Amino acid sequence: MAYKILYIEDLEAETRNLTFERENFNITSLPPSDNIDLIINDIKTVNPDLVLLDYILTEGSNLKYCNAPSIASTLRSLTAVEGLKERPIVLMSNKDNIVNSYRKDYTSHDLFDYAITKDNATKKYTQKFINKCIAFVKAYRKILEVKFDLPKILEIEENLIHSKLFIYLNDSNQSVYEYSRFIFEHVIRCSGLLIGEDILSARLGVSKESNNWVKLIEEISDCKYKGVFSEVYNRWWMSKIDNWWMLKIDEKYSLRHFNAEERVKKINEKTGLDLNVVTSSDKNLSSNYWTICKHTKLPLDPFDGIELLEEDFKPWQDKDYISIDGYLDDIDIYSKIISDLDRKEMRKYL
């Protein structure tokens, strides 16, 4: 299936054209303009599935007012006021700090679905970039197709969705962009309702290097997330993992009750698989793993971890932790986002 991409850039767009060409994309490249009305009319005429914008469109020219935030802001406003078709808007920039600011602060930068550096998009992670663009297009279509029905968007029973999600995503909010962005940032790209493969390994106590790891993944296939963005993010419903443990492993106590060795022993006995226990830092006192170190990605019991305070978490989201090893590996960064009490405690390792 061909996807229509409109790319607005002040420099030669040949690199981006070659990036998408192999994926059967229809690319339309447009030069920048000081006339925002002309740009919007071009977008309406092309009617793309996705708009790709360079952050600074005035570099090396006499144009003063044409840049990605201005275009994106106008598009979002026209969607709300005039009912202009909603479509994903992706930001590209040569500068890491600009991309990072739009990734982290979605309150003041309520404009872009996704931000990426040009180097990552065209050289380092080209296929991942392409897959994400496709995933956003599909997510927009799915949200409209099911008429903002959250269980259908996430492809899960309503009773397994945290009740407070419906406060953020409900009938009073009919913005495809808001639904897509919120699900992407607050459900998919964080741990809580859904967990990724590293945390899945930690909570089951099973090493991903086990010969039968793939077979274990098949064993819990019913727990796999299948909603929007599932084609680019492997996620599992934690509530379904809990049910699998109670029913399949026939265990009356929760996973959290056991350490990694005990979890693996029980899984091996009930499934007949040959799975190995996941290993972590020798500084950990506990193997009751439930999360991963944000820095090292190794399994971690929050009891052994240091809570990071840089973000506010939604009720359904898990907190982030750093291990002692992770903290010592980059003290300059992590000492600024932990409590005074934890900072004092870490001095004994210096």
C-alpha positions as CSV (number, residue, x, y, z in Angstrom):
1,M,0.0,0.0,0.0
2,A,1.3,3.4,-1.0
3,Y,1.4,6.2,1.6
4,K,1.4,9.9,0.6
5,I,4.1,12.0,2.3
6,L,4.3,15.7,2.0
7,Y,7.8,16.9,2.9
8,I,8.6,20.6,3.4
9,E,12.3,21.5,3.6
10,D,14.4,24.4,2.6
11,L,17.3,22.3,1.4
12,E,17.5,19.5,-1.1
13,A,15.0,16.7,-0.2
14,E,16.7,14.0,-2.3
15,T,17.9,12.2,0.8
16,R,14.5,11.9,2.3
17,N,13.0,10.9,-1.1
18,L,15.5,8.0,-1.3
19,T,14.7,7.0,2.3
20,F,11.0,6.5,1.5
21,E,11.3,5.5,-2.2
22,R,12.0,1.8,-1.4
23,E,8.9,1.6,0.8
24,N,6.5,2.5,-2.0
25,F,5.8,6.0,-0.6
26,N,4.4,8.7,-2.8
27,I,6.6,11.7,-1.9
28,T,5.7,15.3,-2.6
29,S,8.4,17.8,-1.7
30,L,7.6,21.5,-1.3
31,P,9.8,24.5,-0.8
32,P,9.1,26.8,2.2
33,S,7.2,30.1,1.8
34,D,6.5,33.2,3.8
35,N,2.8,32.8,2.9
36,I,1.3,30.4,5.4
37,D,-2.0,30.4,3.4
38,L,-0.1,29.1,0.4
39,I,1.5,26.4,2.4
40,I,-1.9,25.3,3.9
41,N,-3.5,25.3,0.4
42,D,-0.7,23.1,-0.9
43,I,-1.3,20.7,1.9
44,K,-5.0,20.6,1.2
45,T,-4.3,20.0,-2.5
46,V,-1.8,17.2,-1.9
47,N,-3.9,15.7,0.8
48,P,-1.1,13.7,2.3
49,D,-1.3,10.9,4.9
50,L,1.5,12.5,6.8
51,V,3.3,15.8,6.8
52,L,7.1,15.8,7.4
53,L,8.6,19.2,8.4
54,D,12.1,20.5,8.8
55,Y,12.3,22.5,12.0
56,I,14.0,25.6,10.5
57,L,12.8,26.4,7.0
58,T,14.4,29.8,6.8
59,E,18.0,28.8,6.9
60,G,20.0,30.3,4.0
61,S,17.1,32.3,2.7
62,N,15.4,35.6,3.1
63,L,12.3,34.0,4.6
64,K,11.5,35.1,8.1
65,Y,8.3,33.5,9.3
66,C,8.2,30.0,7.8
67,N,9.2,27.3,10.3
68,A,7.8,24.0,11.4
69,P,6.1,25.1,14.6
70,S,4.2,27.9,12.7
71,I,3.0,25.4,10.1
72,A,2.1,22.8,12.6
73,S,0.3,25.3,14.9
74,T,-1.8,26.6,12.0
75,L,-2.7,23.0,10.8
76,R,-3.8,22.1,14.4
77,S,-5.8,25.3,14.7
78,L,-7.6,24.8,11.4
79,T,-8.4,21.2,12.3
80,A,-10.3,22.5,15.4
81,V,-11.9,25.6,13.8
82,E,-12.5,24.5,10.2
83,G,-12.6,20.7,10.4
84,L,-9.4,20.3,8.3
85,K,-8.5,16.6,7.9
86,E,-6.2,15.5,10.8
87,R,-3.0,13.8,9.9
88,P,0.3,13.0,11.6
89,I,2.9,15.8,11.6
90,V,6.5,14.6,12.1
91,L,9.3,17.0,13.0
92,M,12.9,16.7,11.8
93,S,15.9,18.6,13.0
94,N,19.6,18.6,12.7
95,K,19.9,19.4,16.4
96,D,19.4,16.9,19.3
97,N,18.3,19.6,21.8
98,I,15.4,20.7,19.6
99,V,14.2,17.1,19.1
100,N,14.5,16.3,22.8
101,S,12.5,19.4,23.8
102,Y,9.6,18.3,21.7
103,R,9.8,14.7,23.0
104,K,9.7,15.7,26.6
105,D,7.4,18.7,26.9
106,Y,4.1,18.0,25.3
107,T,2.3,20.6,27.3
108,S,3.9,23.6,25.7
109,H,4.8,21.9,22.4
110,D,1.3,20.5,21.6
111,L,2.1,20.2,17.9
112,F,4.0,17.2,16.7
113,D,3.2,13.5,16.8
114,Y,6.9,12.5,16.6
115,A,10.3,14.2,16.6
116,I,13.5,12.8,15.2
117,T,17.0,14.0,14.2
118,K,17.8,13.8,10.5
119,D,20.8,11.7,11.2
120,N,18.7,9.0,12.9
121,A,15.9,9.2,10.3
122,T,18.1,8.9,7.2
123,K,21.2,7.0,8.4
124,K,21.1,5.2,11.8
125,Y,17.4,4.1,12.3
126,T,15.9,4.5,8.8
127,Q,13.7,1.4,8.9
128,K,12.5,2.2,12.4
129,F,11.7,5.7,11.4
130,I,9.7,4.5,8.3
131,N,7.8,2.0,10.4
132,K,6.8,4.6,13.0
133,C,5.5,6.9,10.3
134,I,3.4,4.1,8.9
135,A,2.2,3.3,12.4
136,F,1.1,6.8,13.0
137,V,-0.9,6.9,9.8
138,K,-2.6,3.6,10.7
139,A,-3.3,4.8,14.2
140,Y,-5.1,7.9,12.9
141,R,-7.1,5.8,10.5
142,K,-8.0,3.2,13.2
143,I,-9.1,5.9,15.7
144,L,-11.5,7.4,13.1
145,E,-12.7,4.0,11.9
146,V,-13.8,2.9,15.4
147,K,-15.1,6.4,16.2
148,F,-12.8,7.0,19.2
149,D,-13.9,3.8,20.9
150,L,-10.9,3.2,23.3
151,P,-11.3,-0.5,23.9
152,K,-11.4,-1.0,20.1
153,I,-8.4,1.3,19.6
154,L,-6.4,-0.7,22.1
155,E,-8.1,-4.0,21.1
156,I,-8.8,-5.0,24.7
157,E,-11.7,-5.6,27.0
158,E,-13.0,-2.4,28.6
159,N,-12.7,-3.8,32.1
160,L,-8.9,-4.2,31.7
161,I,-8.4,-0.5,30.9
162,H,-7.6,1.7,33.9
163,S,-10.7,3.7,34.6
164,K,-8.8,7.0,34.7
165,L,-7.7,6.6,31.1
166,F,-11.3,7.4,30.2
167,I,-11.0,10.8,31.9
168,Y,-8.3,11.8,29.4
169,L,-9.9,10.0,26.4
170,N,-13.6,10.3,26.3
171,D,-16.6,11.5,24.2
172,S,-15.8,15.2,24.9
173,N,-12.4,14.8,23.1
174,Q,-12.8,14.1,19.5
175,S,-9.3,14.9,18.3
176,V,-7.5,12.1,16.5
177,Y,-4.2,13.8,17.3
178,E,-4.9,14.0,21.0
179,Y,-6.0,10.3,21.2
180,S,-3.0,9.1,19.1
181,R,-0.4,11.3,21.0
182,F,-1.8,10.4,24.4
183,I,-1.8,6.7,23.8
184,F,1.6,6.8,22.2
185,E,3.2,8.7,25.1
186,H,1.3,7.6,28.1
187,V,0.3,4.0,27.3
188,I,2.8,2.6,24.7
189,R,6.1,4.3,25.6
190,C,5.9,3.7,29.4
191,S,5.5,0.8,31.7
192,G,2.2,0.2,33.5
193,L,-0.8,-1.2,31.8
194,L,1.6,-2.5,29.1
195,I,5.2,-3.8,29.6
196,G,8.0,-4.2,27.2
197,E,10.2,-7.2,26.7
198,D,12.9,-6.2,29.2
199,I,10.4,-5.8,32.0
200,L,8.6,-8.9,31.0
201,S,11.9,-10.8,31.4
202,A,12.4,-9.2,34.8
203,R,8.9,-10.0,36.1
204,L,9.0,-13.6,34.9
205,G,12.6,-13.9,36.1
206,V,13.5,-15.5,32.8
207,S,16.6,-14.6,30.8
208,K,15.9,-13.5,27.2
209,E,19.0,-15.5,26.3
210,S,17.2,-18.8,27.3
211,N,17.0,-21.3,24.5
212,N,13.2,-21.5,25.0
213,W,12.6,-17.8,25.4
214,V,10.8,-17.7,22.0
215,K,8.6,-20.6,23.0
216,L,7.7,-18.8,26.3
217,I,6.6,-15.8,24.2
218,E,4.4,-18.1,22.2
219,E,3.1,-19.5,25.4
220,I,1.8,-16.1,26.5
221,S,0.7,-14.9,23.0
222,D,-2.8,-14.2,24.3
223,C,-1.2,-11.6,26.5
224,K,0.3,-9.7,23.6
225,Y,-0.9,-6.1,22.9
226,K,-2.4,-5.8,19.5
227,G,-3.8,-2.3,19.4
228,V,-2.4,0.8,17.6
229,F,1.4,1.1,17.4
230,S,1.7,-2.7,18.1
231,E,3.5,-3.1,14.8
232,V,6.5,-1.0,16.1
233,Y,6.4,-1.7,19.8
234,N,6.3,-5.2,21.4
235,R,4.1,-4.9,24.5
236,W,2.2,-7.3,26.8
237,W,-0.8,-6.6,29.0
238,M,0.4,-6.9,32.6
239,S,-3.1,-7.9,33.8
240,K,-3.1,-10.7,31.3
241,I,0.3,-11.9,32.4
242,D,-1.0,-12.0,36.0
243,N,-4.0,-14.1,34.9
244,W,-1.7,-16.4,32.9
245,W,0.4,-16.9,36.0
246,M,-2.5,-17.7,38.3
247,L,-4.3,-20.0,35.8
248,K,-1.6,-21.6,33.7
249,I,1.1,-21.9,36.4
250,D,-1.7,-22.7,38.9
251,E,-0.3,-20.4,41.5
252,K,-2.5,-18.7,44.2
253,Y,0.2,-16.2,45.0
254,S,1.1,-13.4,42.6
255,L,4.4,-13.2,40.7
256,R,5.5,-10.4,43.0
257,H,5.5,-12.8,45.9
258,F,8.4,-14.9,44.4
259,N,12.0,-14.3,43.5
260,A,13.4,-14.9,40.1
261,E,14.7,-18.4,40.8
262,E,11.3,-19.5,42.2
263,R,9.4,-18.0,39.3
264,V,11.5,-19.8,36.7
265,K,11.3,-23.1,38.5
266,K,7.5,-22.9,38.6
267,I,7.3,-21.9,34.9
268,N,9.6,-24.7,33.8
269,E,7.6,-27.2,35.8
270,K,4.3,-26.2,34.4
271,T,5.3,-25.6,30.8
272,G,8.0,-28.1,30.3
273,L,10.3,-25.4,28.9
274,D,14.0,-25.1,29.7
275,L,14.4,-21.5,30.9
276,N,17.3,-19.8,32.6
277,V,17.1,-17.3,35.5
278,V,17.8,-13.7,34.4
279,T,20.9,-12.2,36.0
280,S,21.5,-8.7,37.3
281,S,24.1,-6.6,39.2
282,D,25.9,-8.1,42.1
283,K,25.1,-5.0,44.1
284,N,21.4,-6.0,44.2
285,L,20.3,-7.6,47.5
286,S,17.0,-8.9,46.1
287,S,16.0,-11.0,43.0
288,N,12.3,-10.1,43.4
289,Y,12.7,-8.2,40.2
290,W,9.8,-6.0,39.1
291,T,11.4,-3.3,36.9
292,I,14.6,-2.5,35.1
293,C,17.3,0.0,35.7
294,K,16.6,3.0,33.4
295,H,20.4,3.2,32.6
296,T,21.7,-0.4,32.4
297,K,18.3,-2.0,31.5
298,L,19.2,-4.8,33.9
299,P,16.4,-6.4,36.2
300,L,15.9,-4.6,39.4
301,D,13.7,-4.9,42.5
302,P,12.5,-1.3,43.3
303,F,13.7,-2.1,46.9
304,D,17.3,-2.0,45.6
305,G,16.7,0.9,43.2
306,I,16.7,4.7,43.5
307,E,13.5,6.4,42.4
308,L,13.9,9.0,39.7
309,L,11.9,12.2,40.2
310,E,12.2,13.9,36.8
311,E,8.7,13.0,35.6
312,D,5.1,13.1,36.8
313,F,3.4,9.7,36.4
314,K,-0.2,8.9,35.5
315,P,-2.0,6.6,37.9
316,W,-1.6,3.6,35.7
317,Q,2.1,4.1,35.1
318,D,5.1,2.6,36.9
319,K,7.8,4.8,38.3
320,D,11.3,4.8,36.9
321,Y,14.3,3.6,39.0
322,I,18.1,3.6,38.6
323,S,20.3,0.9,40.1
324,I,23.5,1.7,42.0
325,D,25.6,0.7,39.0
326,G,23.5,3.0,36.8
327,Y,23.8,5.9,39.2
328,L,27.6,5.5,39.5
329,D,28.0,5.3,35.7
330,D,26.5,8.8,35.3
331,I,26.4,10.7,38.6
332,D,26.2,14.1,37.0
333,I,22.9,13.3,35.4
334,Y,21.2,11.1,38.0
335,S,22.3,13.1,41.1
336,K,20.0,15.9,39.9
337,I,16.9,13.8,39.7
338,I,16.9,11.8,42.9
339,S,15.9,12.8,46.5
340,D,18.3,14.4,48.9
341,L,18.1,11.3,51.1
342,D,19.0,9.0,48.2
343,R,21.8,11.3,47.2
344,K,23.3,11.1,50.7
345,E,23.0,7.3,50.7
346,M,24.9,7.1,47.4
347,R,27.9,8.8,48.9
348,K,29.1,5.6,50.5
349,Y,29.6,4.1,47.1
350,L,31.9,6.9,45.9
